[in-house]
């Protein structure tokens, strides 16, 4: 025991190294649906090791208070994590991400106030951690509100909005520079509180004018910011595990942001500051008003059953409507029925389908859909032209041919799944409304497209029964 106490700093560093390896291995395994669950477990093990090791750091005080906090947090997190529906998973991610940003900001506030002789470099880390963490927290809460439909998912704008945001941004930068220049002894605690509140306003103001269709990119950006804030907090606390974990989250979130933006054929700056959502709302309103005048061919499950039963190739395109209806098990059952009849069934996954990166992969994995039946857009897009039937379940914007054919469309240039090139298309949709981008999908008015209106889960069950009887 004496040897352990004499060498506990070295043992803690070794534990941090093991935790870092677990984080890296876990992150690597998350890149594939087949290994994602194991990767999550390994990363969780690494975090447990890091937390336990931190409790044994020299000078650690209030251990029992920390343990009580850990128990309370674990209890409060376990219930929603186990009970949350897959439809609400993006909202859960937004909340968790926001909590990480809030933690980094609050730690920065406390460390600035209570630490003596804070150096210039530490002040820079504190100020940056405070600003980035606050923006991430406020932005994540707005994203949560949009995803949960507590506030409008459309872009929320007002006159001179960009100018107001720019003024708030300049104020945040000016306050941050002032804190760094004057140092801990030269400013009152009130100034850093003002910076904290101003950064919160900036985070909310930046996300409000972003349309709901851009939420996958926004979530990735905020995730990266939380990671950076955590790493900066690690520098302040001199905690290697926190630095490594924050850097990994920040880097992976930044990479994911670039992938999401590329999938939409837009720059990150355009997503965050282009107010594309606002333009989409205007165009969508006009399109929505004209939609009833455009023809939509409706079909019954019995109508669709025969073409499906005797098809050679079928591609299923899942979207957010699949999640809303919790129809992932029903779509897998339909696919299995078709496969029993010798039909080649595959799933086409668009990178930004749903409300967060990987949303469709998670849904289908939860329903035990084989991983080798899931194909990314680049892998399967050319095959639509040779496909007998395409089934679109709740997807809208990611199948809209206007993105490819209409230069006047707000989503023009965004890569889409070429569903309209299939020989026959069946769309399962709750109603005639536009998608999250707020614009009409001309695929629904194509002569070879038939609409099955209603709850996707019920429609798929009826379609499955009809295929069995065909």
N, C-alpha and C positions, 0 to 999 in steps of 0.2 A: 504493500500500500504506500509506504514511504517513497519507493522508487517511482510509483505512478504519479504521486503528488509532485515529486522533484522534476519529473519530465512531462508534466501534463501539457505544457505549451507545445512541445514537439508532438505529443500524441494528438493534440487538437489539430495541429497542422496536417498530420497524416490523415485524420478523419476528414478534414476539409478536402484533401486531395482525393480521397475515395469518393466523397460526395460529388466532387467535380467530374470525376470519371463517370459516375452514375448519371449525372445530368447530360453529359455528352452522348453516352451510349443511348440513354432514353430518348434524346432528341433525334438521334439517327434512326431509331426504330419507329418513331412516329411518322417517318416519311412514307410508310407503307401500311395500308389497312390491315394487312395480314399480321403485322408485328406491333401495331400501335398500342394494343392493350398491354403487352409485355413492356413496351417502352415507357408507358405511363407508370406502371408498377415500379420499374427500376428507378425512374426519376423521383417517384414518391419516397422510395427507400433512401435515395441520396439526400433528399430534403430532411427526412427523419434523422439521419446520421448528423447532418449539419446542425439541426436544432439541438440535439442532445449534446453534441460537442460544445456548442456555444454556452450551454448552461454551466459548463465546468471551467469557463475562462476565468483567469485570475481577476479579482476585483468585482466579480459579478455579485450584485446585491438584489435584495427583494426576490429571492428565488421562488418563495411560496406564492407571492403575488403574480409572478410570471407564469407559474404552473396553473394557478387559478384562471388566468387569462387564456392560457392554452386550452384548458378544459372547456371553458365557456365558448371559445371560438370553434372548437371541434364539434361541440353539440349543435351550435347554431348553423354550422356549415353542413353537417352530415345529413340532417333532415331534408333541406332543399336539394342537396346534391343527389340524394337517392330518390326523391319524389318528383323532381322536375321532369316535365314531359319533353320529348325530343323537339317539339315545336318551340319550346321556350329555351332551348339550349343557347341560342345566340344571346338572349337577354342575360342568362346566367354568366356567360363569358364576359359580357360587358360589365356586369356587377363585380365579378372577381377581379377583372382588370382594373376597374376604378378603385377598388379597395387597395390594390397594390400601389397605385399612384398616390392615394390619400395617405397611406402609411409612410411613403417616402417623404411627402411634404411635411407631415406632422413631426417626423423624426428630425427633419432639418430645422423646423421651428424650435423644437426643444433643445437641440444641440447648440444652436446659436445663443439661446438664452442662458443655458446652465453650464456650458463649458467655459473654463477660464483660458485666457490667452489663445484664442483661436487664430491660427496663422492665416496668411493671405490665401494660400492655396486651399485650405480647408473652407474658407469663406466662399471661394469660387464654387467649390463642390456643394456647399450648403445652399447657395443661391440658385444654382442650376437645378439641383435636386428639388428645391422648393417650387421653382417655376414649372419645370417639366412635370413633376408629380401632380401639381394642382391642375394644370391644363388637362392631363390625362384623366384625373378624377372627374372633373366637371364635364369634359367631353364624353366620357364613358357613360355618365348619368343621362346626358341628353340622348346618346345612342340607345341606351336602355329604354328611355321614354318613347322614342320613335319605334323601336322594335316591339315594345309592349303595347303600342298604340295608345299610350297615355297622352301623348301629344301627336300632332299630325306627322305622318311619315314623309310628307311632301317637304320641299324646301320652304323654310320660314324666312321671309324677307321683309324688309321695310326700307323706306327711302334712305339713301346715303349709307347703306349698311356697310359697304366695304370701307368707306371713309371712317366710320365709327370704329370698326374693328381695327383699322390701321392705327387710330389714335390710342386705343387700348393697348395694342401691341407695343407701340412706342413708349407708352407709360411703363409697361412691364420692364422693357429693356432699360429705360432710364433709371427706374428704381433699383434694378439689379446692379447696374454699374455704380450707382451711388453707394449702395451697401458695400460693394467690394472696395471702392476707393476709400471710403471713410473708415472701414474696419469696425470691429466689434465695439471698440471704445468710443467711436465717434458718432454713433447713431443710437437712437432709442429703440426699444423692442417694438414700439408702435409702428415703426417704419417697415419692419419685416412682416408684421401682420397685415399692413396695407398692401404690401407686395403679394402676400398670400391671397388676399381677397381679390385683388386686381387680376391675378393669374387665373383664379377660378372663373371670373367673369369672361376672360378671354377664351378659356376652354369651351365654355357654353356658347359664346358668340360665334366661334369658328365652326362648330358642328351644326348649329341651328340651320344655316342656309344650305346644308348639304342634303340632297334628296335621298330618299330611302334606298334607291337602287344602288347607291354608292356605299352602303353600309359595310359590305365585305371589306372594301379598301379602308374605310375609316376604322373599323375594328382592328385591322392589321397595323395601321399607323399608331393607334392608341396603345396597342400591345407593345410595340417597339418602344414607345415613349416611356411606358411604365418600366420596362427593362432598363433603360438608360438611367431613369431616376433611381431605381434600386441600386445600380452599380455605383452611382455617385454617392448614395447613402453608405454603401460599403466602404468607400474611401474615407468618409467622415468617421465611421465607426472602426476603421481599420480591420474590417472583417473580410478575409479573402474569399470565403464561400459566397457571401453576398455579392461581391464584385464579379466573381465568375458567373454566378447564376444570372445577374443582371445583364452582363455582357452577352451571354448566350441568348437570353430573351430579346434583348435589343437588336442583336444581329439577325436572328431568325425572323423577328417581326419585320425588320426592314427588308429582308430578302422576300418575305411573303408579300409585303406591300408592293414591291416592284413586280412580282409575278401577277398579283391581282390587277394592278394597273395595266400591265401588258395584255392581260386577258381581255380587258375592256378597250384596248388600243388607245389609251389616254395616259397623260403624265400624272404623277402624283399631285403636282401643283395645280393641275386643272381640276382634279377631283376635290381638293381642299379649298381652292380659291376661285374656281371657275363658275360656281353657282349653276352647274349644269342642271341640277334638280329644278331650279326655278324655271329654266327654259323648257324643261320637260313638262312641267305642270301646265304651262301655257299651251304647248302643242297638244298635250294630252287632253286638255279640256275641249279643244276644238275637235280633236279626233273622236272623243267620247260622245260629243254631241252629234257627230255624223254617223256613228256606228250603227244605230237602228236602221239607217237607210241602206246599209250594205248587206248583201245576202249572207246568211249563215245556214248551212245545211245541217239539220239535226238528225241524229240517228239513235236507234235503240241498241241495247246490248245484243239483241238477236241479229240486228243488221250487221254489226261488226264481227260477230262470232264466226261466220263462214269464211270471210277473207283471212281472218287470223288463223283459223283451224287448218286451212289448206295452204298457208304461206310457207315459204322456205326460209325466209330471213325476216326477223322482227327486231326492231330496236325500240327500247323503252327509254323515254326521256323524263326523268323525275325533276320536279321543281318544288317550290315552297308549298304549293297546294297539296302535295303528297304528305308533307309534314303536318300541315294544318289538319288534314283528315286522318292522320296517323294510319296511313294506308300502306306502309312499307311491307307489312306481312301479307296483305291482300295482293300486292303487286308481285311478290315473290311466289305466291300460290298460283297466280295466273301464269307466270313464267314457267313454273314447273309443269303445269297442265299442258302448255304448248310444247315444252321440251319432250314430254311423254309422247307427243304425237309426231316427234321428229323435227320440230321447228328449231332453227338456230336463233336463240334469243340472247341479246346483249343489252347492256345499259350504257347510254351515252351521258357522260357527266361533264357539264360545263363548269369551268373553274369558279364562276361567281353565282352559280345556281343556289338558291336559298338565301339565308341571311347572314352567313358567315363562311369563311373559307373551309371547304371540306364538309359542309353541312349534309350534302346528299350521301357522301361516302359513309358518314357516321350513321345516318338513318338506315341505309341498306345493310350495313354491317350488323346493326342491332337486330335486323330481321334475318340474319344468317344467309344473306345473298352471297354466293361464292365470289371471292375476290377476282378470280380470273374472268368473270363476266362483266366487270366494270371497266369501261374504257374512257380515257380522257378525250377531250374534243379533238386534239390533233391526231389521235390514233384512229378515230372512227368517222370523222367528218366526211371523208371521201366515199365511205361505204353507203351513205344514205341513198345515193343514186341507184345502187343495186339492191335496195331493200324493198321488200314487198309491202310491208306495213310498218309505220312508225306510230307509237302510242305516246302521246304527250300527257303526262299526269301533273297538272298544276304548274307547269313551266310557262312563262309568258315572254318576258323581255329577251331571254337567251335563245328564243326560237324565232324572233321577229325578223322577217326578211327585209324590213325597212332599214335595218342596220347595214345591210349589204347593198340595197338597191336604191334607196331614197336619200340623195345628198341633203335634202332639207330636213331629215329626221334628226331629232336631238341625240339619238344613239348611233347615228351614221358612223361607220368605221369600227364599231365594236364587233369583234369576232363572235359569230353565232353558230349554233348547231344547224346544219343544213337540212332541217326536217322537211322543208318544202320540196326537196328533191326526191323524196321517197315516192313510190308509186301510189300509195294510199296512206292518209294520215287520219288518225282518230285522236281528238283532243278531249280529255276529261277535265271539266272545269265547273266550278260552282255556279258561275253566272257569266254575263256578258261584259263585266267590268274590265277596265284596263289593268295592266300589270303595275308593279311597284314604281316603274319609271313614269307612269301616268300617261302612256301613249297607246294607241290602238295597235293591235297585232294583226297585220294583214294576212298572216297565215290562216287565221280563222275564217277568212272570206275566200280562200282558195277553193276552186271547183272540186279538187280532190280531197278536201278536208271535210270531215264530218264531226260534229260536236255532240258529246255525251254530257249533258248538263246534270248537275247534282253532286252530292257528296262523293268524293273520289273513292273512298273505301267501299261504299255501297255499290257504286258503278262497277268497280273492279270485281266485286263478289258476284254481281249479276252477270258480268261479262265472262267470268270464269265458269259459271254454271252453264251459260249458253254455249261456250266452246266445248264443254264436255258432252253436251247434247247434240253438237253439230255432226 
